[in-house]
Amino acid sequence: MLIQPYLFFNGRCEEAIDFYRRALGAEVNMLLRYKDGPEPGPGHALPPGSGDKVMHASLRIGETTVMASDGFCSGKTDFQGFSLSLTLPDVAAAERAFAALADGGQVRQPLAKTFFSPGFGMLADRFGVPWMVLAAA
């Protein structure tokens, strides 16, 4: 059994992909645009001009595959009730990833030593995706 996160950026997916490439070294395994897929079924019409938006993308971040889409291109994201947890090998790597993800986002708990990690912090990136960053050693 495999569980993978699937994030809907509602019109900002390509921008998010570029951001995660820079911030985390994400690699794009697959990207399909709406214009390259079949016509949407009844009740699933996209806004005019959405053909170049991302229908489906698959990103490799470290050892994890994260899938993403523009969804119905509503322009509003709503990431609630979860966090992506990012474990890095040491504090220096955690500091770099935390700073990169926090650029344009909101720090909710600064990266600091805790009883369970030499470096742990929480933030929401510029797209509102919540992250927990943890240094393993």
N, C-alpha and C positions, 0 to 999 in steps of 0.2 A: 504494500500500500504506500502511496506517495501523496503528500499534501503539498501544494505549491500556492504561494500567494498570487492573486490576480488583481491588479490595481486598475481602476478606471479613472482616467485623468480628464474626462469630459471636455476634450478639445485641446489639451496641453500635453498629450502623450509624447510627441516628438521632442518637445522642449524638455520634458522629464528624462527621456532617454539620453539626450545630450548631457544633461546635468549629471546623471548617474555614471555616464562614461567618464566625465572629468572628475567627479567626486570620489568614485569607488572603483574606477577601472572596469566598469560593466562592458560586456561584449554582447553585441546584438547577434543572436542566433537565427532569428527570423523576424521579418516585418512584412505585413500584408496591409495594403491600403484599401479603403472602401471601394475605390474605383476599380480595383482588381478582383473584387468578389462578385457574387451574384447580386441581383437586385434585392433590396430588402423586402420582406414580406409585409402583408397588411398590418398596419399599426406600428411599424418600425421604421417609418420614413425619417431620414436624416435631414438636417437643415440644408438649404441650398448651398452649394460650394464646399460640401464636406468630403468630396471625392478623394482629396489628398490626405485626409485624416487617417489615423491608424486604426484599422479594424482589429488587428491582433499583432502583438510583438512578444518575442521571447528573449529575455536577457539573461546572461550568465553573470552573476555577481559572486565572485569567489567560487564556492562549491555549490551554490544554489541557483536554481532557475526561478526567475520572477517573470510572470506574464503581465502584459499591460495592454490597454486599449484606450481609445478616445471615447468609448461608449457611445452615447447618443449626442455627444458634443454640446451639452447644455451649458458649458462654461463654468459650472460650479462643482467643485469636488467636495466630498463629505467623507473623510476618513475618520471613523470613530469606532471605538470598541475593540481596538487591537493596536499592537505596535510590532514593527519589524525589529528583531533583535539581531544586532551585528556584533559578533565576537571577533576580536583582533588578538594577535599573539602577544602584544605587550602594550605598555602605556603609550609609548611614542606613536605606534600605529593607531591606537585608539584616539589619541589627541588629533592626529592628522585627519582621520575619517570624521570625527566629531566636528572639527572646524569646517571641513568641506561641506558636510551635510547641513550645518547651521547657517551657512552663507545664504542670506535672504530668508531664513526661517526664524523659528522662535525656540530659544533654549528654555526648556522646562525645568531641568535640573542640571547644573553645570557638571562637567566631568570632574570627578574627585574620587579620592580613595574611600572605600567603604569596607565594611566587615567581610564582604564576600568577594571583593575585587580591588586591585590596586588602582583601577580607573573605571568608573561607571558614570554615565550621564544619560539624560533623556532630552529629546528635542522633537520638534515638528519641522520638516524641511520646508522649502519655499512653496511646495505644492500641498502642504498640510499633512503629508504622510508622517505618522509618528514613528520614531526610532528610539531604541535603547542601545547604547554603545557600551561595550564591555571589554576590558582588557583581561585576557586570560591569565597573564602572569606579570 
